Each structure stands twice: as C-alpha cells, then as structure tokens.
C-alpha cells in the first residue's frame, strides 16, 4: 500500500509547480478581459477588488468575453430550448416503445433537475472562464434536495493534472478557512493539536491554510464498497500539519470536476489556451490608443500654454476669467499655446474601431450576431457564407465542449440520480446498455449543416457531370447518402423507412415491372400473330405458311 499522505503532498505540490508556469499570463488576461475574475497572490473570495479605471478605458474586450459566454449559453445549452436527447448505443433497442418512453421520461427529468439546480447560470459562469483564460472548473456535487449542486472556481485558485490520454483527472486547491470553520467541517477530533488549542481559546477567526486533492485512488480495493475505495480519492489536510493526519479522506464514483479547455498544445497540457490569449495584444493596444485619444482631446480643449513674464500671478484659464499683464511690453505678451496641436481625432477613432473589431472577431462576436439574425431570417447570401466560415473555425472547440462539459455533466447527473433513487427504473432489456447523447442545440445543428453542405456540393457536381458522362452516377450510394444527410441535418429519425421496408417496396416494384413487361411481351406476340394471320401468301396466310413449314398444326 502506498503511503497516502506522502503521495498526496507530493502530488499536490507537483500540480502547483505546473500551475505556477501559467500565472503571469492569466494575470494579464484577467486585467484586460475579466477584472473581477481570478485569484492570485493570496487573494481571497471575500477580498473587495476595485475595477482599475486607469488601465481599462475601453470596455470592448470585457464585453466581447461576456458576449461569447452568453452566445455559448444560448447556442449550446439554451435554458429555453432542448439541447440534448438521451439515446442508446444499441440502435435496435431504441425501436422499442417502452425504451423510447423511458428515454423521454428520463430526459425530461434531467432537464427539470438542471433548471432547479441553477445549471444555466453556472454554465454561463464557466463559459466566461473557459473562453477568456482557456480553462474553467466547476464541481458537480450531490444534493439531497435538488439532486445536484455546484461549486465554482476561478482561475488561479486551483491546479489540474491529466492522465496519459490527456484527460483531466486530478484537481488540487489550497485555500483558507477560519478555525471555527475547520472544526465545524471536519470535527474537533480530526484537527491538529494547534487548531484544537486555538479553538478552545476561542480564536475562531484565525485563518489557516487547507490543502485539497482529488486524484485516482492509488490504494483502491475494488472488493470493498465504501467511500475510501471509490475510483477517485478526495483528501483534505492542514497545510502546515506535519503529523501525517488527514482532516478527511473520502471519494467519488466519477471525477466530480468539469474542467473544459478551449484548445490544448498537446495531450500532456493540463491547461488550455482561449481567445483571451490571442486577443491580449490587441486589448493592451486598445487601452493605450483610447488613452492617447483622450489625451489628444484634452490637449485640443485645454492646450498647454506658454506664459509671458509680464503676466501677474497665475494665468486664469477659466471661462470669463481675468488675467493682468503689462501691455507695454509688446504684442506677444500674455500667454499662447506651447505648440501647435494638430490631432486627427476622427482617424484615431477609426483606428480604435479597427482594433475593437479584431478583438471581437477573436471572441466570435460576428458569429453569434449572425446566428441571431439567421434565426430571425435577417441575412444576406454573403453573411451566410461568412457564418459558415466562422462556424467551421469554431467546430473543434464545440467538439471539445461536448466531451469536456456536456457529456461529463449529463453522465454525472444521471449517476447521481441513480444513486439517489431518482432515476426511473429502466426496462429490463437496457439494464446493461451504454447511454449516448445526441446534441441538438443551435450550434450543434449548425455544425451538422456545415458537414451536410459538402454532400450538397458533391451531389450538385455529380448531377452536372452526369450530363457529360451518365456512368458517374454509379459511384454514389444514394441510400447511404440520404441516411448520412438526414443525420447531419438533425432530421427526425422516424421520417426514413426501415431498410427491410425499403427492400420490400423495391422488390414489389421490380415484380410489378416484370409482370408489366410480360404482359407487354404477350400483347406484342398476340398482335404479331394477328398480323401474320391477316397477311395472305397465295391461298394461305403467312401464319399458316409458317406453321406448314415448321410442321405445326394451327
């Protein structure tokens, strides 16, 4: 057996060593895109932070980040529209009416739990972290009242680790609790001697550091079913307690933290890189340009002046103000601008707008604007092409969201429902079957529509080319093409007939065609015989003559 405390401390330290390499970039991104997010350098959740108005003079970067989070919420997980459908890996079982009803009832129940547990506001919160910093983290916990509840984390207050597949499977934190909170959470018998002494002296508000780690269970005994032998271990301990005692050791059946990453360098990377990374340079430039524009306007309105020595006292620059000077000293006495101000403010404004558009483009503002216009039917052909290009670029990110946000969230929720006895009893035939999820959100359908466009192009090409060479049509499997196209466009699966039904229809059609051909052949034969019988060759008709020559009796 591995020494669990030694393992936990080394693993915790190792995760934070990796996390420290990302801190400087996260701080920069926080300052320009999400000033109220992030926890660095000992900051605590209750620390009041003022918005730095000296640094942020143009709110476009922060608005772009918020718009992207809102767009992902409405486009991927809209609270007002279905965005997933429960299904099974086994397509044959899905045909059963009992199975269909169970899937529908379970699906409706999951939607109800999401609404009651504030899931959608939590997802919006997660999308902002995920898009801005490239990484996000939300813990999904069991709740006896609402089935599930959430705990959010902001960048800088946690550390992550991945397995050999590049999947996040380790989560670490160091945070502060008061003496009173530690005793209430973990019990007086589990705390260190130092904490117990402070508690007995009523030093309730003294803070201490707590380390926390979730990791695959290295000491798991699969034959023993308890909270210490689950697939994942959850451990708390006092950071400065060297006696090797845990405050708590428990576990999880599933990895409880949803940790999406926008884009990763490779499978060994624990953290992602998002639009905030790419747009950071433009965001910094934008603030400087805005500051320069304000300074230029100020100089135009209130330029620096040179004051002649003949002026008595301070030159009065207020409206209607009076300044005394000696006019006998010549025409140039008094005050005048120190230098000529020639600022092209309009051109500066255009340059600022160009940088703003670059920031917005990195956060896909155009995409979500076009999507909203598309839903209202307000779009041009050019905009549709632009929309397809934007969606194609965003496609890999949407796929990652499916695997790192949506699927883990639904899996975790269904498993908690099953453990709490909330999940409807499944039909016997699907007891050991794997669940699957079909995503039907606006963006999911848009992604499928992009892929279906490729089929449209191929079929149009074949249709045009077949006029030159009809044999080119032989290359297309139209049945398979139709099934693929239907799936890509999200068409209801019941609009297509079963293969056996299609085969029967075609067989009946072929038989009818053959019968019609036989009737036509028989009719032609009868008509031919009549023609021969009506045609005379001497004292015989042609039919009689043929019969005589062949030895047949007519």
Secondary structure, DSSP 8 states (H G I E B T S, - for coil): ---HHHHHHHHHHHHHHHHHTTHHHHHHHHHHH-TT----TT--TT------TTT----HHHHHHHHHHHHHHHHHS-TTS--EEEEES-TTGGGSHHHHHHHHHHHHHHHHHHHHTTHHHHHHHHHHHHHHHSB-EEEEEEETTTEEEEEEE-TTS-EEEE-TTS-EEEEEEEEEEEHHHHHHHH-TTTS-HHHHHHHHTT-TT-EEEEEEEEEE-TT--TTS-STTSSSEEEEEEETT--S---SEEEEESS--EE--BS--SSTT-SS---HHHHHHHHHHHHHHHHHHHHHHHHHHHS--EEE-TTSBSS---STT---B--GGG-TT-SEEESS-----HHHHHHHHHHHHHHHHHHTTHHHHHHHHHHHTT---HHHHHHHHHHHHHHHHHHHHHIIIIIHHHHHHHHHHHHHHT-S----GGGTT--EEEEE-SHHHHHHHHHHHHHHHHHHHHHHHHTTT-GGGGGG--HHHHHHHHHHHTT--GGGS--HHHHHHHHHHHHHHHHHHHHHHHHHHHHHHHHHHHHSEETTEEHHHHHHHHHT---
